[in-house]
Amino acid sequence: MKAEPFYFEIKDMITQFIAAFDGVTIKRYNKNREVKDKIQARYVYSPKQRVIHDLTNKAKHITLSVIAVSIASVSRDPTRVFNKLDSSYYVRVESTELGDTGKEDNIPQPVPININVNMSILTKFQSDMDQILSNFIPYNNPYIVISWKVPGEFTAIPQEIRSEVLWNENINITYPTDLTPDTPYRVSADTSFTIKGWLYKAVSAPVKTIFEINTNTYAVSSIEDLPEMLSDTDNFNQFNATLG
């Protein structure tokens, strides 16, 4: 608990999640269904309530369409606990003057977590909402995969992690019912996703296999010949003291 591990895992996963959905282009059509204009839908990391609050504040200048993303909860996923190993090793080849040698990186066993993410879509027109839904629904069948890296503190060579992003398969659409003359019309839709991610423990000094032991050895035919091989007086005296 005192190690204070923090390797930006959640931030990296949310960044990759938004990047996977970002890039939605909304087209404006005329009555002949010809494209007359294009606008870019914006993704923001913020709860839906905050976005709506900012929309009422003209100084913020938030224009529709906008997609709000926020974390709803984080939980441990016991279904992805396969063993009780504390860590694993990744062997990499490192070139030196003496040739290629094998180096080991110690990677702690991560904890599987589920990050539940809320996504809220706010648009001015129904056609905009339809285009945004058509942009991501066909690709989430049944899930998408995002890619991120093992924290660099554990390995010198980047290692890829692939995490599933599961859609809850439901979209709740809300239309305004009670409007005042000063209230703008907007359509909202709410859905959620689950990111199958990991959190890593702190870096610790690993216990590795011993490949070399530094010691002195002497080839003698009998124990009586050993003192003659020891030229140093201190070593000879120490040897005699050991024999008693």
matplotlib code that plots the C-alpha trace (Angstrom):
import matplotlib.pyplot as plt

x = [0.0, 2.9, 4.4, 1.8, 1.7, 0.3, 1.1, -1.8, -3.6, -7.1, -6.2, -4.6, -7.6, -10.1, -7.9, -7.9, -11.6, -12.4, -9.9, -11.7, -15.0, -13.7, -13.8, -17.6, -18.6, -22.2, -23.5, -26.2, -28.5, -31.0, -34.4, -32.8, -30.5, -27.4, -24.6, -24.4, -22.3, -20.2, -19.6, -17.4, -19.0, -17.0, -16.1, -15.6, -14.6, -17.4, -20.7, -23.8, -25.1, -22.0, -22.4, -26.0, -25.0, -22.4, -24.9, -27.0, -24.0, -23.5, -19.9, -18.9, -19.9, -20.6, -22.3, -24.1, -23.5, -21.4, -20.7, -19.9, -17.9, -17.4, -16.5, -19.4, -17.6, -14.6, -14.8, -12.6, -13.4, -13.0, -13.8, -10.4, -8.3, -6.6, -3.9, -2.1, 1.2, 2.8, 4.6, 5.9, 9.1, 9.6, 12.9, 14.4, 17.6, 20.1, 23.2, 26.5, 30.2, 30.4, 27.4, 23.7, 22.5, 19.2, 17.7, 14.6, 12.0, 9.8, 6.2, 3.9, 0.6, -2.0, -5.5, -8.3, -10.8, -14.0, -14.3, -18.0, -18.2, -21.2, -21.7, -24.3, -25.0, -26.6, -27.7, -29.9, -31.5, -32.8, -30.8, -27.6, -28.5, -29.2, -25.8, -23.9, -25.7, -25.1, -21.4, -20.6, -23.5, -22.5, -18.9, -19.8, -21.1, -20.5, -17.4, -14.4, -10.8, -8.5, -4.7, -2.5, 0.9, 2.3, 3.7, 7.3, 8.5, 8.3, 9.8, 12.4, 10.5, 6.9, 4.4, 0.9, -2.2, -5.5, -8.7, -12.2, -14.8, -18.3, -21.4, -24.5, -26.6, -29.2, -29.7, -32.2, -33.3, -34.9, -36.9, -37.7, -41.3, -41.6, -39.9, -39.9, -39.3, -35.7, -35.0, -33.2, -34.5, -32.1, -32.2, -30.2, -29.2, -27.6, -25.7, -22.7, -19.7, -17.5, -13.7, -11.9, -8.7, -5.9, -4.2, -0.6, 1.1, 4.2, 7.6, 9.6, 13.1, 12.6, 14.2, 16.0, 17.7, 21.4, 23.5, 27.0, 28.7, 32.0, 34.4, 38.0, 38.6, 41.9, 42.6, 44.5, 45.0, 44.5, 43.7, 47.4, 48.4, 46.1, 48.3, 51.0, 48.6, 47.9, 50.7, 49.0, 49.9, 46.5, 44.7, 46.9, 46.4, 42.6, 42.7, 44.5, 42.1, 39.2, 40.6, 41.0]
y = [0.0, 2.3, 1.8, 4.2, 2.6, 4.9, 4.3, 6.2, 3.0, 4.4, 7.6, 5.7, 3.4, 6.3, 8.2, 5.2, 4.7, 8.3, 8.0, 4.9, 6.8, 10.3, 11.5, 11.5, 13.8, 15.0, 15.9, 18.4, 17.4, 19.3, 18.0, 15.9, 14.3, 16.0, 17.0, 20.7, 21.0, 19.0, 19.6, 17.7, 16.2, 17.0, 14.6, 15.9, 14.2, 15.4, 14.2, 14.9, 17.2, 19.4, 19.7, 20.8, 23.3, 24.8, 24.9, 27.3, 29.6, 31.5, 32.4, 28.8, 28.7, 25.0, 24.1, 20.9, 18.2, 17.0, 13.6, 13.5, 10.7, 10.0, 7.1, 5.7, 3.0, 0.8, -2.8, -5.8, -8.6, -12.0, -13.8, -12.9, -14.1, -17.2, -17.9, -16.6, -15.8, -12.7, -11.7, -13.0, -12.5, -11.3, -12.3, -9.8, -9.9, -7.2, -6.6, -6.0, -6.0, -9.7, -10.6, -11.0, -11.7, -12.4, -9.9, -10.4, -7.8, -8.5, -7.6, -7.7, -9.6, -6.9, -6.8, -7.2, -4.3, -3.3, 0.4, 1.3, 4.4, 6.6, 8.1, 10.9, 12.4, 15.8, 17.1, 19.8, 17.7, 14.2, 13.7, 14.5, 11.9, 9.2, 9.8, 9.5, 6.3, 4.9, 5.7, 3.4, 0.9, -1.3, -1.6, -2.6, -6.0, -7.4, -5.4, -3.4, -3.7, -0.8, -1.1, 0.4, -0.4, -2.1, 0.7, 1.5, 1.1, -2.7, -3.4, -1.7, -2.8, -1.6, -4.5, -4.2, -4.8, -5.3, -4.6, -5.4, -2.6, -4.0, -2.0, -2.5, -2.7, -0.1, 3.5, 5.7, 8.7, 11.7, 14.4, 17.8, 18.0, 21.2, 24.1, 27.7, 30.4, 30.7, 26.9, 25.5, 22.3, 19.4, 15.6, 13.5, 9.8, 7.9, 4.6, 2.9, 0.7, -1.6, -1.5, -4.7, -3.2, -3.8, -2.1, -2.8, -3.3, -1.3, -2.1, -4.4, -5.8, -9.2, -12.4, -13.8, -17.1, -17.3, -17.9, -17.1, -17.6, -15.8, -18.1, -19.4, -23.1, -25.1, -28.4, -30.6, -34.4, -34.4, -32.2, -32.2, -30.5, -27.5, -25.4, -25.4, -23.9, -21.0, -18.5, -15.8, -16.2, -14.9, -17.4, -20.2, -19.2, -18.9, -22.4, -23.9, -22.2, -23.7, -27.2, -26.6]
z = [0.0, 0.6, -2.8, -4.4, -7.9, -10.6, -14.3, -16.1, -17.1, -16.8, -18.5, -21.4, -21.8, -21.8, -24.3, -26.6, -26.1, -27.2, -30.1, -31.4, -31.6, -32.5, -36.1, -36.7, -39.6, -39.7, -43.2, -44.0, -46.8, -49.0, -50.0, -52.7, -50.2, -51.6, -49.2, -48.8, -45.7, -43.2, -39.5, -37.0, -33.9, -30.8, -28.1, -24.5, -21.3, -19.0, -17.5, -19.5, -16.7, -17.0, -20.7, -20.4, -17.7, -20.0, -22.9, -20.9, -20.3, -23.5, -22.5, -23.0, -26.6, -26.8, -30.0, -30.9, -31.9, -28.9, -27.4, -23.6, -22.2, -18.4, -16.1, -14.2, -12.1, -11.8, -10.6, -10.3, -12.8, -11.1, -14.4, -15.8, -12.8, -14.2, -11.6, -8.5, -10.0, -8.6, -11.8, -15.1, -17.1, -20.6, -22.2, -24.7, -26.7, -26.0, -28.2, -26.5, -27.5, -26.5, -28.6, -28.0, -24.5, -23.0, -20.6, -18.5, -17.7, -14.6, -15.2, -12.1, -12.4, -13.2, -11.6, -14.1, -13.9, -15.7, -16.5, -17.1, -19.3, -20.0, -23.4, -23.9, -27.4, -27.7, -31.1, -32.5, -35.2, -35.4, -38.6, -36.7, -34.1, -36.7, -38.3, -35.0, -34.1, -37.5, -37.1, -34.1, -33.8, -36.8, -35.5, -31.9, -32.9, -30.4, -29.3, -30.5, -29.3, -28.2, -28.0, -25.3, -23.8, -20.7, -18.5, -19.5, -15.9, -16.4, -19.9, -22.1, -25.2, -25.7, -25.1, -26.6, -24.5, -26.3, -24.3, -25.3, -25.3, -24.8, -25.7, -23.5, -26.7, -25.5, -26.4, -24.5, -26.6, -24.9, -26.6, -25.0, -23.9, -21.9, -23.8, -22.9, -25.6, -24.4, -24.3, -27.4, -28.9, -28.6, -28.8, -26.3, -26.3, -23.5, -23.7, -21.9, -22.5, -20.5, -21.0, -20.0, -18.6, -16.2, -13.2, -12.4, -9.0, -8.0, -9.4, -7.1, -7.2, -8.8, -7.6, -10.7, -11.5, -10.5, -13.6, -12.2, -8.8, -8.2, -6.3, -6.3, -6.9, -6.7, -8.4, -5.9, -5.6, -1.8, 1.1, 2.1, -1.1, -0.7, 1.6, -1.0, -3.5, -1.2, -1.6, 0.5, 4.2, 5.4, 3.3, 4.6, 8.2, 7.6, 6.1, 9.1, 11.5, 9.6, 9.8, 13.6]

ax = plt.figure().add_subplot(projection="3d")
ax.plot(x, y, z, "-o")
ax.set_aspect("equal")
plt.show()
